[in-house]
Amino acid sequence: VKEGMIKKNIIPNEGFKERKLIGGQLETNIKGGTDILFLKKSIEKRKEIHEAFINKGIEINPLLLVQLPDEKKGQKNDLRDKIEDYLNDEYDISVSNGKLGIYLSKDKTKLQNIKDNNNEVEVLIFKQAIALGWDCPRAHVITFFREWKESTFSKQTIGRILRLPEPEKGHYDDDLLDNAFIFANQNLIKVEEDI
């Protein structure tokens, strides 16, 4: 942080009441929070960050990461379809127009040059693949979808949104651009060290 390599803070569930982050544990009141509500908040935050870059004359297209839950054996997870339909219908974000990237074990789409600061991909859907060894400094927002009330996320996964897109320039003296944002659809989140 002091050297301007990573963002200053992680802001969890911005816009929801009763947020507390104490000792790596987030507690938040998300009553009535649907998957789509969290996705909407995430997209709005990505758009707000993008507008801040434009206003500063900086050509960076911030990336929203969306982490899907693992599929349960014998059950098809329709959340991906629901998310893709919503992104297309409400925000004109799709694979076909180049604004949606997919990074799943059996589907890797629109990933070429995704790390470039002005790449056209606005949203990247993934499960576990990018948690380790993947770097895209223009990623500013991450949304976690989980099916249980308590989740543990590694610092590796959250680290995907901590890098600054222009480390040679350091921080932007703008809280919107100097912080990372997490949206998660559960009441309790724990962040633990990787083993």
Backbone as CSV, one residue per row, in Angstrom:
resi,resn,N_x,N_y,N_z,CA_x,CA_y,CA_z,C_x,C_y,C_z
1,VAL,0.837,-1.192,0.000,0.000,0.000,0.000,0.876,1.249,0.000
2,LYS,1.895,1.281,0.862,2.759,2.460,0.954,3.461,2.761,-0.364
3,GLU,3.795,1.730,-1.115,4.486,1.929,-2.383,3.538,2.101,-3.558
4,GLY,2.234,2.080,-3.310,1.272,2.298,-4.382,1.090,1.118,-5.311
5,MET,1.400,-0.070,-4.823,1.263,-1.275,-5.645,-0.124,-1.899,-5.515
6,ILE,-0.721,-1.778,-4.321,-2.034,-2.373,-4.100,-2.995,-1.332,-3.539
7,LYS,-4.271,-1.655,-3.628,-5.308,-0.746,-3.167,-5.254,-0.589,-1.650
8,LYS,-5.813,0.505,-1.169,-5.717,0.855,0.249,-6.605,-0.012,1.137
9,ASN,-7.833,-0.298,0.700,-8.787,-1.021,1.534,-9.657,-1.946,0.692
10,ILE,-10.313,-2.868,1.395,-11.367,-3.688,0.798,-12.673,-3.220,1.427
11,ILE,-13.624,-2.813,0.604,-14.915,-2.342,1.093,-15.936,-3.458,0.866
12,PRO,-16.448,-4.088,1.931,-17.407,-5.186,1.762,-18.856,-4.705,1.734
13,ASN,-19.636,-5.248,0.809,-21.085,-5.035,0.731,-21.489,-3.577,0.926
14,GLU,-20.841,-2.714,0.177,-21.156,-1.290,0.263,-22.638,-1.061,-0.056
15,GLY,-23.280,-0.226,0.717,-24.689,0.081,0.488,-25.639,-0.765,1.311
16,PHE,-25.110,-1.788,2.004,-25.934,-2.598,2.890,-25.706,-2.141,4.324
17,LYS,-26.732,-2.215,5.126,-26.644,-1.729,6.501,-25.849,-2.675,7.395
18,GLU,-25.379,-2.123,8.488,-24.731,-2.890,9.555,-23.556,-3.727,9.062
19,ARG,-22.621,-3.086,8.350,-21.419,-3.775,7.904,-20.342,-3.646,8.966
20,LYS,-19.709,-4.752,9.295,-18.596,-4.735,10.241,-17.529,-5.693,9.733
21,LEU,-16.289,-5.254,9.715,-15.181,-6.141,9.374,-14.226,-6.129,10.552
22,ILE,-14.217,-7.220,11.306,-13.408,-7.306,12.519,-12.546,-8.554,12.447
23,GLY,-11.251,-8.359,12.471,-10.323,-9.489,12.494,-10.519,-10.468,11.355
24,GLY,-10.752,-9.971,10.148,-10.906,-10.843,8.992,-12.290,-11.443,8.845
25,GLN,-13.246,-11.012,9.668,-14.599,-11.561,9.582,-15.583,-10.429,9.288
26,LEU,-16.408,-10.626,8.271,-17.392,-9.630,7.878,-18.768,-10.049,8.347
27,GLU,-19.451,-9.126,9.000,-20.843,-9.354,9.343,-21.651,-8.255,8.683
28,THR,-22.731,-8.627,8.015,-23.542,-7.639,7.322,-25.002,-8.052,7.342
29,ASN,-25.876,-7.088,7.385,-27.309,-7.347,7.363,-27.751,-7.331,5.903
30,ILE,-28.076,-8.493,5.356,-28.444,-8.557,3.938,-29.855,-9.086,3.756
31,LYS,-30.729,-8.838,4.701,-32.098,-9.327,4.584,-32.710,-8.853,3.281
32,GLY,-33.325,-9.755,2.567,-33.967,-9.402,1.311,-32.993,-9.307,0.151
33,GLY,-31.737,-9.648,0.376,-30.743,-9.545,-0.680,-30.746,-10.764,-1.584
34,THR,-31.185,-10.586,-2.814,-31.203,-11.690,-3.765,-29.901,-11.717,-4.549
35,ASP,-29.670,-12.812,-5.265,-28.487,-12.903,-6.120,-28.441,-11.734,-7.101
36,ILE,-29.569,-11.430,-7.696,-29.624,-10.356,-8.689,-29.346,-8.998,-8.047
37,LEU,-29.802,-8.788,-6.819,-29.522,-7.528,-6.135,-28.017,-7.345,-5.961
38,PHE,-27.309,-8.397,-5.564,-25.860,-8.304,-5.386,-25.163,-8.080,-6.718
39,LEU,-25.641,-8.731,-7.751,-25.072,-8.529,-9.072,-25.298,-7.090,-9.533
40,LYS,-26.507,-6.586,-9.325,-26.829,-5.202,-9.705,-25.918,-4.205,-8.984
41,LYS,-25.746,-4.383,-7.664,-24.876,-3.490,-6.890,-23.437,-3.542,-7.421
42,SER,-22.986,-4.733,-7.783,-21.628,-4.909,-8.303,-21.450,-4.198,-9.638
43,ILE,-22.419,-4.351,-10.512,-22.347,-3.714,-11.830,-22.380,-2.198,-11.686
44,GLU,-23.230,-1.707,-10.799,-23.296,-0.263,-10.572,-21.968,0.270,-10.051
45,LYS,-21.314,-0.482,-9.167,-20.020,-0.063,-8.630,-18.959,-0.069,-9.727
46,ARG,-18.961,-1.095,-10.574,-18.004,-1.142,-11.692,-18.197,0.059,-12.611
47,LYS,-19.451,0.380,-12.897,-19.756,1.518,-13.768,-19.310,2.835,-13.132
48,GLU,-19.526,2.972,-11.827,-19.109,4.177,-11.099,-17.586,4.342,-11.157
49,ILE,-16.864,3.243,-10.987,-15.401,3.275,-11.066,-14.960,3.648,-12.478
50,HIS,-15.614,3.067,-13.482,-15.266,3.374,-14.874,-15.464,4.856,-15.175
51,GLU,-16.574,5.416,-14.723,-16.841,6.841,-14.942,-15.786,7.715,-14.258
52,ALA,-15.309,7.289,-13.088,-14.261,8.041,-12.389,-12.966,8.023,-13.194
53,PHE,-12.626,6.888,-13.784,-11.440,6.825,-14.653,-11.619,7.738,-15.866
54,ILE,-12.779,7.704,-16.490,-13.045,8.548,-17.662,-12.901,10.025,-17.290
55,ASN,-13.478,10.412,-16.148,-13.403,11.813,-15.706,-11.978,12.270,-15.452
56,LYS,-11.088,11.339,-15.122,-9.679,11.675,-14.904,-8.857,11.543,-16.192
57,GLY,-9.534,11.147,-17.287,-8.832,10.992,-18.555,-7.945,9.765,-18.604
58,ILE,-8.284,8.737,-17.816,-7.479,7.519,-17.748,-8.209,6.395,-18.488
59,GLU,-7.517,5.750,-19.406,-8.122,4.689,-20.211,-7.995,3.337,-19.523
60,ILE,-8.849,3.125,-18.530,-8.913,1.837,-17.836,-10.370,1.421,-17.774
61,ASN,-10.632,0.199,-18.224,-11.971,-0.374,-18.166,-11.978,-1.369,-16.999
62,PRO,-12.472,-0.957,-15.820,-12.411,-1.844,-14.652,-13.188,-3.139,-14.873
63,LEU,-12.694,-4.206,-14.279,-13.278,-5.532,-14.453,-14.019,-5.960,-13.198
64,LEU,-15.214,-6.486,-13.386,-16.011,-7.100,-12.315,-15.837,-8.607,-12.413
65,LEU,-15.410,-9.239,-11.321,-15.284,-10.692,-11.258,-16.510,-11.253,-10.558
66,VAL,-17.098,-12.296,-11.127,-18.279,-12.938,-10.544,-17.940,-14.405,-10.311
67,GLN,-17.883,-14.811,-9.031,-17.540,-16.198,-8.701,-18.800,-17.009,-8.454
68,LEU,-18.984,-18.033,-9.280,-20.122,-18.948,-9.135,-19.835,-19.988,-8.061
69,PRO,-20.870,-20.513,-7.417,-20.666,-21.618,-6.472,-20.376,-22.909,-7.232
70,ASP,-19.762,-23.855,-6.560,-19.550,-25.168,-7.164,-20.898,-25.864,-7.325
71,GLU,-21.005,-26.676,-8.368,-22.243,-27.430,-8.579,-22.269,-28.627,-7.643
72,LYS,-23.440,-28.915,-7.128,-23.603,-30.101,-6.296,-23.760,-31.306,-7.216
73,LYS,-23.265,-32.438,-6.768,-23.351,-33.649,-7.586,-24.788,-33.943,-7.957
74,GLY,-24.984,-34.188,-9.244,-26.311,-34.558,-9.727,-27.265,-33.392,-9.902
75,GLN,-26.819,-32.171,-9.592,-27.687,-31.006,-9.754,-27.049,-30.012,-10.708
76,LYS,-27.860,-29.502,-11.629,-27.363,-28.476,-12.534,-27.547,-27.124,-11.854
77,ASN,-26.516,-26.311,-11.931,-26.586,-24.979,-11.347,-27.072,-24.007,-12.424
78,ASP,-28.262,-23.472,-12.273,-28.793,-22.557,-13.284,-28.441,-21.101,-12.986
79,LEU,-27.630,-20.853,-11.941,-27.255,-19.490,-11.594,-26.466,-18.830,-12.719
80,ARG,-25.594,-19.588,-13.374,-24.823,-19.011,-14.480,-25.761,-18.488,-15.561
81,ASP,-26.745,-19.293,-15.962,-27.696,-18.860,-16.992,-28.466,-17.630,-16.537
82,LYS,-28.879,-17.635,-15.291,-29.627,-16.505,-14.725,-28.784,-15.225,-14.778
83,ILE,-27.512,-15.335,-14.400,-26.602,-14.187,-14.414,-26.369,-13.702,-15.841
84,GLU,-26.095,-14.631,-16.751,-25.843,-14.238,-18.139,-27.071,-13.577,-18.765
85,ASP,-28.256,-14.117,-18.500,-29.488,-13.510,-19.027,-29.676,-12.104,-18.479
86,TYR,-29.463,-11.934,-17.180,-29.633,-10.623,-16.559,-28.633,-9.611,-17.127
87,LEU,-27.366,-10.015,-17.239,-26.351,-9.123,-17.786,-26.701,-8.678,-19.208
88,ASN,-27.175,-9.619,-20.009,-27.532,-9.304,-21.397,-28.774,-8.420,-21.469
89,ASP,-29.821,-8.798,-20.741,-31.094,-8.091,-20.826,-31.035,-6.690,-20.221
90,GLU,-30.358,-6.531,-19.099,-30.373,-5.252,-18.388,-29.203,-4.324,-18.726
91,TYR,-28.058,-4.898,-19.129,-26.864,-4.075,-19.306,-26.175,-4.265,-20.657
92,ASP,-26.750,-5.084,-21.528,-26.149,-5.358,-22.835,-24.708,-5.860,-22.683
93,ILE,-24.496,-6.747,-21.714,-23.197,-7.374,-21.488,-23.335,-8.846,-21.851
94,SER,-22.611,-9.265,-22.890,-22.699,-10.653,-23.345,-21.374,-11.083,-23.967
95,VAL,-21.234,-12.390,-24.140,-20.063,-12.921,-24.824,-20.059,-12.441,-26.267
96,SER,-21.232,-12.407,-26.897,-21.304,-12.053,-28.323,-20.856,-10.628,-28.613
97,ASN,-21.055,-9.691,-27.664,-20.590,-8.326,-27.925,-19.230,-8.046,-27.281
98,GLY,-18.616,-9.070,-26.686,-17.263,-8.946,-26.161,-17.147,-8.370,-24.765
99,LYS,-18.264,-8.088,-24.105,-18.213,-7.474,-22.777,-18.221,-8.489,-21.639
100,LEU,-18.474,-9.775,-21.960,-18.516,-10.829,-20.952,-17.463,-11.878,-21.255
101,GLY,-16.652,-12.201,-20.254,-15.671,-13.267,-20.373,-16.058,-14.415,-19.456
102,ILE,-15.665,-15.621,-19.845,-15.960,-16.820,-19.064,-14.641,-17.547,-18.810
103,TYR,-14.390,-17.909,-17.536,-13.188,-18.651,-17.195,-13.600,-19.822,-16.311
104,LEU,-14.108,-20.868,-16.955,-14.527,-22.093,-16.287,-13.714,-23.251,-16.846
105,SER,-13.720,-24.375,-16.157,-12.875,-25.497,-16.580,-13.175,-25.960,-17.998
106,LYS,-14.448,-25.947,-18.391,-14.811,-26.428,-19.731,-15.235,-25.306,-20.674
107,ASP,-15.076,-24.069,-20.260,-15.495,-22.936,-21.092,-14.606,-21.740,-20.787
108,LYS,-13.718,-21.446,-21.712,-12.853,-20.276,-21.578,-13.096,-19.403,-22.807
109,THR,-13.773,-18.272,-22.581,-14.214,-17.415,-23.674,-13.855,-15.964,-23.395
110,LYS,-13.392,-15.275,-24.414,-13.065,-13.836,-24.365,-11.960,-13.528,-23.360
111,LEU,-10.944,-14.383,-23.308,-9.863,-14.180,-22.354,-8.610,-13.572,-22.981
112,GLN,-8.577,-13.512,-24.309,-7.398,-12.973,-24.977,-7.229,-11.496,-24.636
113,ASN,-6.077,-11.126,-24.153,-5.738,-9.750,-23.782,-6.625,-9.176,-22.669
114,ILE,-7.273,-10.027,-21.890,-8.178,-9.551,-20.835,-7.436,-8.722,-19.785
115,LYS,-6.133,-8.920,-19.664,-5.351,-8.178,-18.674,-5.066,-6.742,-19.103
116,ASP,-5.239,-6.441,-20.393,-4.999,-5.082,-20.878,-5.965,-4.113,-20.209
117,ASN,-5.460,-2.979,-19.777,-6.271,-2.020,-19.032,-7.500,-1.516,-19.780
118,ASN,-7.442,-1.485,-21.097,-8.593,-0.984,-21.861,-9.315,-2.098,-22.626
119,ASN,-9.129,-3.347,-22.193,-9.840,-4.467,-22.808,-11.344,-4.267,-22.661
120,GLU,-12.110,-4.746,-23.644,-13.560,-4.477,-23.657,-14.364,-5.320,-22.669
121,VAL,-13.791,-6.416,-22.153,-14.519,-7.271,-21.207,-14.761,-6.500,-19.912
122,GLU,-16.040,-6.416,-19.507,-16.433,-5.697,-18.296,-16.691,-6.640,-17.124
123,VAL,-17.132,-7.887,-17.432,-17.488,-8.866,-16.403,-16.841,-10.200,-16.758
124,LEU,-16.249,-10.857,-15.764,-15.673,-12.183,-15.956,-16.312,-13.134,-14.963
125,ILE,-16.942,-14.197,-15.475,-17.552,-15.235,-14.642,-16.544,-16.363,-14.458
126,PHE,-16.354,-16.794,-13.201,-15.416,-17.876,-12.918,-15.911,-18.687,-11.727
127,LYS,-15.233,-19.803,-11.463,-15.487,-20.578,-10.238,-14.230,-20.528,-9.399
128,GLN,-13.305,-21.455,-9.622,-12.080,-21.495,-8.830,-10.842,-21.182,-9.655
129,ALA,-10.964,-21.226,-10.964,-9.795,-21.191,-11.834,-8.876,-19.991,-11.623
130,ILE,-9.427,-18.815,-11.350,-8.554,-17.648,-11.242,-8.103,-17.365,-9.814
131,ALA,-8.450,-18.224,-8.896,-8.081,-17.962,-7.503,-6.565,-17.974,-7.307
132,LEU,-5.857,-18.805,-8.034,-4.416,-18.913,-7.871,-3.692,-18.614,-9.184
133,GLY,-2.638,-17.831,-9.097,-1.756,-17.630,-10.232,-2.330,-16.818,-11.374
134,TRP,-3.367,-16.068,-11.164,-3.978,-15.269,-12.217,-3.901,-13.813,-11.817
135,ASP,-3.556,-12.961,-12.748,-3.346,-11.568,-12.413,-3.993,-10.666,-13.462
136,CYS,-4.861,-9.778,-13.029,-5.484,-8.801,-13.917,-5.707,-7.527,-13.099
137,PRO,-4.716,-6.641,-13.064,-4.768,-5.479,-12.169,-5.952,-4.534,-12.381
138,ARG,-6.648,-4.620,-13.509,-7.800,-3.727,-13.707,-9.056,-4.235,-12.996
139,ALA,-8.982,-5.417,-12.375,-10.120,-5.943,-11.612,-10.284,-5.140,-10.322
140,HIS,-11.471,-4.576,-10.120,-11.734,-3.713,-8.961,-12.834,-4.235,-8.058
141,VAL,-13.727,-5.066,-8.606,-14.915,-5.509,-7.874,-15.036,-7.021,-8.026
142,ILE,-15.416,-7.693,-6.933,-15.671,-9.134,-7.009,-16.988,-9.432,-6.295
143,THR,-17.776,-10.308,-6.908,-19.036,-10.748,-6.323,-18.962,-12.249,-6.111
144,PHE,-19.242,-12.670,-4.870,-19.241,-14.087,-4.526,-20.680,-14.562,-4.397
145,PHE,-20.999,-15.662,-5.050,-22.296,-16.312,-4.868,-22.052,-17.656,-4.210
146,ARG,-22.594,-17.833,-3.029,-22.435,-19.072,-2.292,-23.792,-19.524,-1.787
147,GLU,-23.930,-20.813,-1.538,-25.217,-21.375,-1.146,-25.297,-21.681,0.345
148,TRP,-24.335,-21.233,1.128,-24.386,-21.475,2.559,-24.228,-20.152,3.293
149,LYS,-24.506,-20.140,4.578,-24.517,-18.889,5.335,-23.144,-18.439,5.780
150,GLU,-22.192,-19.347,5.839,-20.841,-18.961,6.238,-19.870,-19.450,5.186
151,SER,-19.000,-18.561,4.717,-18.022,-18.920,3.703,-16.645,-18.465,4.121
152,THR,-15.661,-19.225,3.726,-14.284,-18.845,3.954,-13.632,-18.643,2.596
153,PHE,-13.019,-17.484,2.419,-12.352,-17.172,1.158,-10.881,-16.941,1.428
154,SER,-10.048,-17.429,0.561,-8.620,-17.242,0.757,-8.228,-15.832,0.340
155,LYS,-7.115,-15.391,0.873,-6.591,-14.087,0.467,-6.174,-14.116,-0.994
156,GLN,-5.885,-15.302,-1.527,-5.553,-15.407,-2.947,-6.731,-14.968,-3.808
157,THR,-7.939,-15.421,-3.467,-9.114,-15.071,-4.264,-9.391,-13.578,-4.168
158,ILE,-9.390,-13.046,-2.956,-9.651,-11.620,-2.785,-8.513,-10.794,-3.385
159,GLY,-7.327,-11.353,-3.387,-6.173,-10.659,-3.954,-6.321,-10.332,-5.428
160,ARG,-7.252,-10.982,-6.114,-7.454,-10.702,-7.543,-7.890,-9.262,-7.785
161,ILE,-8.442,-8.598,-6.757,-8.915,-7.223,-6.949,-8.068,-6.194,-6.195
162,LEU,-6.942,-6.615,-5.640,-6.137,-5.695,-4.832,-5.059,-4.941,-5.599
163,ARG,-4.624,-5.454,-6.731,-3.562,-4.788,-7.483,-4.066,-3.479,-8.080
164,LEU,-3.201,-2.505,-8.207,-3.526,-1.267,-8.909,-3.219,-1.435,-10.393
165,PRO,-4.073,-0.901,-11.267,-3.862,-1.093,-12.701,-2.654,-0.342,-13.261
166,GLU,-2.201,0.699,-12.564,-1.026,1.450,-13.002,-0.075,1.618,-11.812
167,PRO,0.584,0.521,-11.393,1.417,0.590,-10.192,2.552,1.611,-10.315
168,GLU,2.983,1.885,-11.537,4.050,2.865,-11.731,3.593,4.282,-11.362
169,LYS,2.275,4.518,-11.381,1.724,5.834,-11.019,1.261,5.885,-9.568
170,GLY,1.049,4.722,-8.946,0.611,4.672,-7.561,-0.873,4.938,-7.415
171,HIS,-1.267,5.412,-6.239,-2.679,5.671,-5.958,-3.170,6.899,-6.709
172,TYR,-4.485,6.992,-6.836,-5.111,8.065,-7.616,-5.644,9.204,-6.743
173,ASP,-5.469,9.123,-5.442,-6.044,10.097,-4.506,-7.550,10.223,-4.705
174,ASP,-8.184,9.067,-4.898,-9.626,8.982,-5.105,-10.071,7.671,-4.450
175,ASP,-10.901,7.766,-3.408,-11.312,6.566,-2.666,-11.965,5.524,-3.559
176,LEU,-12.672,5.962,-4.576,-13.340,5.039,-5.485,-12.317,4.202,-6.258
177,LEU,-11.222,4.808,-6.664,-10.214,4.124,-7.473,-9.128,3.461,-6.635
178,ASP,-8.973,3.910,-5.396,-7.913,3.388,-4.543,-8.362,2.260,-3.628
179,ASN,-9.634,1.848,-3.728,-10.160,0.761,-2.909,-10.702,-0.356,-3.775
180,ALA,-10.825,-1.539,-3.181,-11.418,-2.701,-3.846,-12.777,-2.967,-3.198
181,PHE,-13.697,-3.546,-3.965,-15.064,-3.734,-3.478,-15.488,-5.192,-3.611
182,ILE,-16.068,-5.717,-2.524,-16.567,-7.090,-2.484,-18.062,-7.054,-2.226
183,PHE,-18.802,-7.860,-2.975,-20.224,-8.072,-2.707,-20.418,-9.574,-2.544
184,ALA,-21.061,-9.972,-1.437,-21.248,-11.394,-1.152,-22.617,-11.598,-0.544
185,ASN,-23.312,-12.636,-0.995,-24.703,-12.859,-0.586,-24.830,-13.762,0.631
186,GLN,-24.074,-13.442,1.681,-24.235,-14.185,2.923,-24.033,-13.280,4.115
187,ASN,-24.522,-13.715,5.253,-24.450,-12.901,6.458,-23.062,-12.901,7.088
188,LEU,-22.298,-13.951,6.872,-21.011,-14.068,7.547,-19.954,-14.534,6.555
189,ILE,-18.862,-13.789,6.499,-17.746,-14.145,5.625,-16.491,-14.158,6.475
190,LYS,-15.651,-15.167,6.283,-14.361,-15.193,6.950,-13.276,-15.194,5.880
191,VAL,-12.236,-14.415,6.133,-11.094,-14.404,5.240,-9.941,-14.999,6.014
192,GLU,-9.353,-16.067,5.486,-8.284,-16.741,6.193,-7.037,-16.834,5.320
193,GLU,-5.900,-17.001,5.996,-4.637,-17.176,5.294,-4.680,-18.458,4.465
194,ASP,-3.943,-18.453,3.348,-3.802,-19.703,2.608,-2.845,-20.619,3.347
195,ILE,-3.087,-21.906,3.242,-2.185,-22.876,3.883,-0.958,-23.045,3.012
